[in-house]
Amino acid sequence: MINLSVWAQALDRMPKLSASEWQQLDPVARWLIACRASVLFMTFTAAALGGLLAWRAGAFHWDLWLATVLGLVFAHATNNLLNDYTDSRRGIDRDNYYRNQYGVHVLEDGLMSETQFWRYTGTTAAVALGLGGWLVFQRSGLTLDLMLAGAFFVLFYTWPLKYYGLGEPAVLLVWGPLMVGGAYYVQTADWSWDVTWLSIVFALGPTTVLFGKHTDKLEADREKHVRTLPVLIGERAARWAVLGMIIAQYLLCIALVLGGAFQWPLLVVLAALAQFPALWRAFRQPKPATPPADYAADVWPLWFSAWAFRHTRRFTTLFLLGLVADTLL
């Protein structure tokens, strides 16, 4: 039976479920949970930003934009599924590894057989490839190159990139120039370096979330010989790196306004600074050994990534609203 409340939960967070609860879910709810749909909003926002900038340039096409949004979202979902499969088969996610503690891992928790898993993954990948192929047919030019670059990161982010400190730079590149710049190109058939630089402001958000998650599980990754960037530079440097990226988002927005590229509405992002004092306190100190009394039990053991995730949602929403207002003006 379809349960829309479960869909909403899956889009908001990564719920933990028992085997009996899993069996009662409809196929869409299972897919949303298996592919960690709560993080797909960042991909949707990247495509929305590219479309908005194309609209600003007077070259917006609804059909191309919808195909781009769905293609990117399904590509991201494919990556999440392959991420879980690769780490499971390499033994990384076994023995109650960090990934298993904050959400459902359909393979490690025994909720899906490999056949069922590949059915979901194959369908998801087929949708992404089908939409990408249609966009290549419609636009040609750089569209094929952008699609191939995206396929590379979908297939090889988990291994070897994440294992050798290249996962975090990859996210900055993918959620910035590749997604935002690519979405803009599909609309306009023109590559814009101005859009590319603006995309970095947005891409720093998903990068802080990933950096925070890898900082949360730094010790677990080190024991498993997964050399993420926080593992390589150390916990303290990783915490300060996230704060630096968050500060850079605000400074870049101010610079874009002062430089005349955008008008004052973009500064609405400064409203997100209301979260910054608490964020600053959280990142100034190592992760607590136990969650605070008022901390959501279903979020722990995520700590730095949860703080970064909340900030990214707020900042990104205001960033888009500011760009819409600036475009209308």
C-alpha positions as CSV (number, residue, x, y, z in Angstrom):
1,M,0.0,0.0,0.0
2,I,1.3,3.5,-0.9
3,N,2.2,5.5,2.2
4,L,3.0,9.1,1.3
5,S,4.2,9.8,4.8
6,V,7.0,7.3,4.3
7,W,7.9,9.0,1.0
8,A,8.1,12.3,2.9
9,Q,10.3,10.8,5.6
10,A,12.6,9.3,3.0
11,L,13.0,12.7,1.3
12,D,13.7,14.4,4.6
13,R,16.1,12.0,6.3
14,M,17.5,8.4,6.2
15,P,15.1,6.4,8.3
16,K,16.0,3.1,10.0
17,L,13.5,0.3,9.4
18,S,13.1,-3.3,10.6
19,A,12.7,-6.1,8.1
20,S,9.0,-6.3,8.8
21,E,8.5,-2.6,8.2
22,W,10.5,-2.8,5.0
23,Q,8.2,-5.6,3.7
24,Q,5.2,-3.3,4.1
25,L,6.6,-0.5,1.9
26,D,5.6,0.1,-1.7
27,P,8.3,0.0,-4.4
28,V,8.7,3.8,-4.6
29,A,9.2,4.1,-0.9
30,R,11.8,1.3,-1.1
31,W,13.6,3.0,-3.9
32,L,13.6,6.4,-2.1
33,I,15.1,4.8,1.0
34,A,17.6,2.5,-0.8
35,C,19.0,5.4,-2.9
36,R,19.2,7.8,0.1
37,A,16.7,10.3,-1.5
38,S,17.1,12.9,1.3
39,V,20.3,14.1,-0.3
40,L,18.9,14.3,-3.9
41,F,17.6,17.8,-3.2
42,M,21.1,19.1,-3.7
43,T,21.1,17.7,-7.2
44,F,17.6,19.1,-7.9
45,T,18.8,22.5,-6.7
46,A,21.9,22.4,-9.0
47,A,19.7,21.7,-12.0
48,A,17.3,24.4,-10.8
49,L,20.1,26.9,-10.6
50,G,21.3,26.1,-14.1
51,G,17.8,26.5,-15.4
52,L,17.3,29.8,-13.6
53,L,20.5,31.2,-15.0
54,A,19.4,30.1,-18.5
55,W,16.0,31.8,-17.9
56,R,18.0,34.9,-16.9
57,A,19.8,34.7,-20.3
58,G,16.5,34.4,-22.1
59,A,17.1,30.8,-23.2
60,F,14.9,28.5,-21.0
61,H,13.2,25.4,-22.4
62,W,10.9,23.4,-20.1
63,D,11.3,20.1,-21.9
64,L,15.1,20.3,-21.8
65,W,15.2,21.5,-18.2
66,L,12.8,18.7,-16.9
67,A,14.9,16.1,-18.7
68,T,18.1,17.5,-17.2
69,V,16.6,17.6,-13.7
70,L,15.3,14.0,-13.8
71,G,18.5,12.8,-15.6
72,L,20.8,14.3,-12.9
73,V,18.6,13.1,-10.0
74,F,18.5,9.5,-11.3
75,A,22.2,9.6,-12.0
76,H,22.9,10.7,-8.4
77,A,20.5,8.0,-7.2
78,T,22.5,5.4,-9.3
79,N,25.7,6.6,-7.7
80,N,24.3,6.2,-4.2
81,L,23.2,2.7,-5.0
82,L,26.6,1.8,-6.5
83,N,28.3,3.4,-3.6
84,D,26.5,1.0,-1.2
85,Y,27.2,-2.0,-3.4
86,T,30.9,-1.3,-3.9
87,D,31.5,-0.7,-0.2
88,S,29.5,-3.7,0.8
89,R,31.3,-6.0,-1.6
90,R,34.7,-4.7,-0.6
91,G,33.9,-5.4,3.0
92,I,33.8,-1.8,4.1
93,D,30.2,-1.7,5.2
94,R,30.3,-4.9,7.2
95,D,30.3,-5.4,11.0
96,N,28.1,-2.4,11.8
97,Y,30.3,0.1,10.0
98,Y,29.4,3.8,10.3
99,R,27.2,3.8,7.2
100,N,24.9,1.1,8.7
101,Q,24.3,3.2,11.9
102,Y,22.5,6.2,10.5
103,G,20.3,4.7,7.8
104,V,19.1,1.6,6.0
105,H,21.7,-0.3,4.1
106,V,19.5,-2.7,2.0
107,L,22.3,-5.2,1.3
108,E,24.0,-5.3,4.7
109,D,20.6,-5.3,6.5
110,G,19.5,-8.2,4.3
111,L,16.4,-6.2,3.0
112,M,17.1,-6.9,-0.7
113,S,18.7,-9.8,-2.5
114,E,21.4,-9.0,-5.1
115,T,18.8,-9.7,-7.9
116,Q,16.4,-7.2,-6.4
117,F,19.1,-4.7,-5.8
118,W,20.3,-4.8,-9.4
119,R,16.8,-4.5,-10.7
120,Y,16.4,-1.2,-8.8
121,T,19.9,-0.1,-9.8
122,G,19.5,-1.1,-13.5
123,T,16.1,0.7,-13.7
124,T,17.5,3.8,-12.1
125,A,20.6,3.9,-14.4
126,A,18.5,3.2,-17.5
127,V,16.3,6.3,-16.8
128,A,19.4,8.4,-16.3
129,L,21.0,7.1,-19.5
130,G,17.8,7.4,-21.5
131,L,17.3,11.0,-20.5
132,G,21.0,11.8,-21.1
133,G,20.9,10.2,-24.5
134,W,17.8,12.2,-25.5
135,L,19.5,15.4,-24.4
136,V,22.6,14.5,-26.5
137,F,20.3,14.0,-29.5
138,Q,18.6,17.4,-28.9
139,R,21.7,19.5,-28.2
140,S,24.8,17.6,-29.3
141,G,28.0,19.8,-28.9
142,L,29.4,19.5,-25.4
143,T,26.4,17.6,-24.1
144,L,27.9,14.2,-24.8
145,D,31.2,15.2,-23.1
146,L,29.2,16.4,-20.0
147,M,27.3,13.1,-20.0
148,L,30.4,11.0,-20.2
149,A,32.1,13.1,-17.5
150,G,29.0,12.5,-15.3
151,A,29.1,8.8,-16.0
152,F,32.8,8.7,-15.0
153,F,32.0,10.1,-11.6
154,V,28.9,7.9,-11.1
155,L,31.0,4.8,-11.7
156,F,34.3,5.7,-10.1
157,Y,33.5,8.1,-7.2
158,T,33.2,5.3,-4.6
159,W,36.4,3.6,-5.9
160,P,39.0,4.7,-6.5
161,L,38.3,8.5,-6.0
162,K,36.9,8.3,-2.5
163,Y,39.6,5.9,-1.3
164,Y,42.4,8.3,-2.3
165,G,41.3,11.7,-1.1
166,L,39.7,12.7,-4.4
167,G,36.1,12.3,-3.5
168,E,35.7,15.8,-1.9
169,P,37.3,17.6,-4.9
170,A,35.1,15.5,-7.2
171,V,31.9,16.7,-5.4
172,L,33.0,20.3,-5.8
173,L,33.5,19.8,-9.5
174,V,30.3,17.7,-10.1
175,W,27.9,19.9,-8.1
176,G,29.4,23.0,-9.5
177,P,30.6,23.3,-13.2
178,L,29.3,19.9,-14.2
179,M,25.8,20.1,-12.9
180,V,25.1,23.8,-12.8
181,G,27.2,24.7,-15.8
182,G,26.0,21.6,-17.7
183,A,22.3,22.4,-17.0
184,Y,22.9,25.9,-18.3
185,Y,24.7,24.6,-21.4
186,V,21.8,22.2,-22.2
187,Q,19.4,25.2,-22.2
188,T,21.6,27.7,-24.0
189,A,24.0,25.6,-26.1
190,D,26.7,28.0,-24.7
191,W,29.3,27.4,-22.0
192,S,29.5,30.3,-19.6
193,W,32.5,30.8,-17.3
194,D,30.5,33.4,-15.3
195,V,28.0,30.6,-14.6
196,T,30.9,28.3,-13.8
197,W,32.3,30.6,-11.1
198,L,28.8,31.2,-9.7
199,S,28.3,27.5,-9.5
200,I,31.2,27.2,-7.1
201,V,29.2,29.1,-4.5
202,F,26.5,26.5,-4.6
203,A,28.9,23.5,-4.9
204,L,30.7,24.4,-1.7
205,G,27.4,23.4,0.1
206,P,27.3,19.7,-0.9
207,T,31.1,19.6,-0.4
208,T,30.8,20.8,3.2
209,V,28.2,18.0,3.8
210,L,30.4,15.3,2.4
211,F,33.4,16.7,4.2
212,G,31.4,16.7,7.4
213,K,30.3,13.1,6.9
214,H,33.9,12.0,6.3
215,T,35.0,13.8,9.4
216,D,32.3,12.2,11.4
217,K,33.5,8.7,10.4
218,L,37.2,9.6,10.2
219,E,38.4,6.9,12.6
220,A,36.1,4.2,11.1
221,D,37.4,5.1,7.6
222,R,41.0,5.0,8.8
223,E,40.5,1.5,10.3
224,K,39.0,0.4,7.0
225,H,41.9,2.0,5.0
226,V,39.6,4.4,3.2
227,R,41.7,7.5,2.8
228,T,39.2,10.3,2.4
229,L,40.5,13.8,2.5
230,P,39.7,14.3,6.3
231,V,41.6,11.1,7.0
232,L,44.6,12.5,5.1
233,I,44.6,16.0,6.7
234,G,43.4,15.1,10.1
235,E,40.3,15.8,12.2
236,R,41.1,19.3,13.3
237,A,42.1,20.5,9.9
238,A,39.0,18.9,8.4
239,R,36.7,20.8,10.9
240,W,38.4,24.1,10.0
241,A,38.2,23.3,6.3
242,V,34.4,23.0,6.5
243,L,34.2,26.4,8.4
244,G,36.4,27.9,5.7
245,M,34.2,26.7,2.9
246,I,31.1,28.0,4.6
247,I,32.6,31.4,5.2
248,A,33.8,31.4,1.5
249,Q,30.2,31.0,0.4
250,Y,29.2,34.3,2.0
251,L,32.3,36.1,0.9
252,L,31.8,35.0,-2.7
253,C,28.2,36.3,-2.7
254,I,29.3,39.6,-1.3
255,A,32.1,39.8,-3.9
256,L,29.6,39.0,-6.7
257,V,27.3,41.9,-5.6
258,L,30.2,44.4,-5.1
259,G,31.7,43.4,-8.4
260,G,28.4,44.2,-10.1
261,A,27.6,40.7,-11.5
262,F,24.5,40.6,-9.3
263,Q,22.4,43.0,-7.3
264,W,21.6,43.4,-3.7
265,P,18.8,40.6,-3.5
266,L,21.6,38.0,-3.6
267,L,22.6,39.2,-0.1
268,V,19.5,37.6,1.3
269,V,21.8,34.6,1.9
270,L,23.2,36.6,4.9
271,A,20.0,35.6,6.7
272,A,21.5,32.1,7.0
273,L,24.1,33.6,9.3
274,A,21.6,33.2,12.1
275,Q,22.8,29.5,12.2
276,F,26.4,30.4,12.1
277,P,27.2,30.9,15.9
278,A,25.9,27.4,16.7
279,L,27.6,26.0,13.6
280,W,30.9,27.7,14.7
281,R,30.6,26.2,18.2
282,A,30.0,22.7,16.8
283,F,33.0,22.8,14.5
284,R,35.4,24.4,16.9
285,Q,35.3,21.3,19.1
286,P,35.8,17.6,18.4
287,K,32.7,15.5,17.9
288,P,31.1,14.7,21.3
289,A,31.4,11.1,22.5
290,T,27.7,10.9,23.1
291,P,24.8,13.0,21.6
292,P,23.5,16.0,23.6
293,A,20.3,15.4,25.5
294,D,18.2,17.4,22.9
295,Y,19.9,15.8,19.8
296,A,17.7,13.8,17.5
297,A,18.3,10.1,18.2
298,D,17.7,9.1,14.5
299,V,20.4,11.5,13.3
300,W,23.2,10.3,15.6
301,P,26.0,9.3,14.9
302,L,26.0,12.0,12.3
303,W,27.2,15.2,13.8
304,F,29.4,17.5,11.6
305,S,27.5,16.4,8.5
306,A,24.2,17.1,10.1
307,W,25.2,20.6,11.0
308,A,26.6,21.2,7.5
309,F,23.4,19.6,5.9
310,R,21.1,22.0,7.8
311,H,23.2,25.0,6.9
312,T,23.4,23.9,3.2
313,R,19.6,23.6,3.0
314,R,19.0,27.0,4.5
315,F,21.8,28.7,2.5
316,T,20.9,27.1,-0.8
317,T,17.2,28.0,-0.5
318,L,18.1,31.7,0.2
319,F,20.7,31.6,-2.6
320,L,18.0,30.6,-5.1
321,L,15.5,33.0,-3.8
322,G,18.1,35.8,-4.1
323,L,18.9,34.9,-7.7
324,V,15.2,34.7,-8.6
325,A,14.6,38.2,-7.1
326,D,17.7,39.5,-8.8
327,T,16.6,38.1,-12.1
328,L,13.1,39.6,-11.8
329,L,14.6,43.0,-11.0
